[in-house]
Structures are given as C-alpha cells and as structure tokens.
Amino acid sequence: MDRADVSHARISLQVLRGRASRASLQGVFIAVGAVLLATMAVTYLTAQGVSLDGVVQVQRTNFALWVLDLRRFPGNTIPAAPIP
C-alpha cells in the first residue's frame, strides 16, 4: 500500500467517525427529549397540569419513568480507539 492509499484510508475513517459521532449525538438528543416529553405527559395526565410539584411527584411514584431515567444510552460503554 502506498502513502496515498494510507492517507485516503485515514481520511475516510475520520469522515465515518465524524458521521457516527453526529448520529450518536442526535440519538442522545432524541432520547433525552423523549424522556422529558414522557415525564411532562404523565405529569399532565396525573396532575391535570404541568408544575414542578407534579413532576417531582410523578418521578417519585411512576416506575415506567424510573426505567426511562435509568436506561443507559447505547454507545457510551465502549470508548473509541484513536486513529494510528
């Protein structure tokens, strides 16, 4: 493999890693938004309105929200290897 092929392979790997990082970040934002939306929806349905007291009460008593809150985001358990 000549020097140009190695350089091209590194650039391709960096582009793929950048795309994966962007997609991962978008996934985290969607997951956090879903948790917040679910919390607000349950608060609204339970307390007939959204308030800080209602959110605290729902977070204390709703098992399904506990599961959402404690769920790990995929992809943050394996660190990315550095490019040689």
C-alpha positions in Angstrom: 0.0 0.0 0.0 1.5 3.3 -0.9 1.4 6.5 1.0 -1.6 8.0 -0.8 -3.7 4.9 -0.1 -2.9 5.1 3.6 -3.7 8.8 3.7 -7.0 8.2 1.9 -7.9 5.4 4.3 -7.3 7.7 7.3 -9.4 10.5 5.8 -12.2 8.0 5.1 -12.1 6.7 8.6 -12.2 10.2 10.1 -15.2 11.1 7.9 -17.0 7.9 9.0 -16.2 8.6 12.7 -17.5 12.1 12.3 -20.8 10.9 10.9 -21.1 8.3 13.6 -20.5 10.9 16.3 -23.1 13.2 14.8 -25.6 10.4 14.6 -24.8 9.4 18.2 -25.3 13.0 19.4 -28.6 13.2 17.6 -29.7 9.9 19.2 -28.9 11.3 22.6 -30.9 14.4 22.0 -33.9 12.4 20.8 -33.7 10.1 23.8 -33.5 13.0 26.3 -36.3 14.7 24.5 -38.4 11.5 24.7 -37.8 11.2 28.4 -38.8 14.8 29.0 -41.8 14.5 26.8 -42.9 11.3 28.6 -42.4 13.0 32.0 -44.5 16.0 31.0 -47.2 13.9 29.5 -47.5 11.7 32.7 -47.5 14.8 34.8 -50.2 16.4 32.8 -52.4 13.3 32.9 -51.8 12.6 36.6 -51.9 16.1 38.0 -54.2 17.8 35.3 -51.4 20.3 34.6 -47.6 20.6 34.5 -45.9 22.0 37.5 -42.7 21.4 39.3 -44.5 19.7 42.2 -46.3 17.5 39.7 -43.1 16.5 38.0 -41.4 15.6 41.4 -44.5 13.6 42.4 -44.6 11.7 39.2 -40.9 11.0 39.2 -41.2 9.6 42.8 -44.1 7.3 42.0 -44.0 6.2 38.4 -42.0 3.0 37.8 -42.0 3.4 34.0 -40.3 6.8 34.3 -37.7 5.3 36.6 -36.9 2.8 33.8 -36.6 5.6 31.2 -34.5 7.7 33.6 -32.1 4.9 34.4 -31.7 3.5 31.0 -28.2 3.8 29.6 -27.6 5.4 26.2 -26.2 2.9 23.6 -22.7 3.5 22.5 -21.2 5.1 25.7 -19.8 1.9 27.1 -17.0 1.3 24.5 -14.5 4.2 24.1 -13.4 5.0 20.5 -10.0 3.8 19.6 -7.6 6.5 18.5 -6.6 6.6 14.8 -2.9 5.5 14.5 
